[in-house]
Amino acid sequence: MDNLGDLIKRHNELVRTNSQDRHRYRESCAGCGEDASLAPHELRRRTLRYVVANSVLSVVIWLARWRCRSCGRTFTDYPDFRFAL
């Protein structure tokens, strides 16, 4: 299994494109449920902290924002490895 650092690096590579090919974790719109109508909107830069062997590491993570063409709602798509505290 990949470690968290590798997952973060791969995630950043997949979402940093501004095309329709940008990686999505959600399958459908958070508002109306449509799946074919999502368009890349913007990227947000966030700092993520995680613990590795008695050390706290701080890394930059990019979060993709999507806009639904059907209902107009914009939402942030969070990766599976990010947990809220």
Steps between C-alpha positions, in 0.01 A plus 500: 500500500617852422589730784314828550780711353480306173121531493523877547759535226292293256183693595668836430620381159151378405305813599738775386373487142225746408340283234197274504746214563567626855463216750173491698422317823126578487300322236221757483399853594461564873180696431295339223669161456583544129825330402570610143463873558804579719755752373836588659466830687814583700768358727549576868834470674484362853755383754458148631676374812557133573703294747787273394712327766472762778524793257233729361546567130336792324438478124308699240197330354293625208122463521297507181182707474227402258196682361187315395365616164152377593434673832790750519626380836875513566662254741839381620598142424694353794732200457424175681807525724407842645320471834334787684592554863 
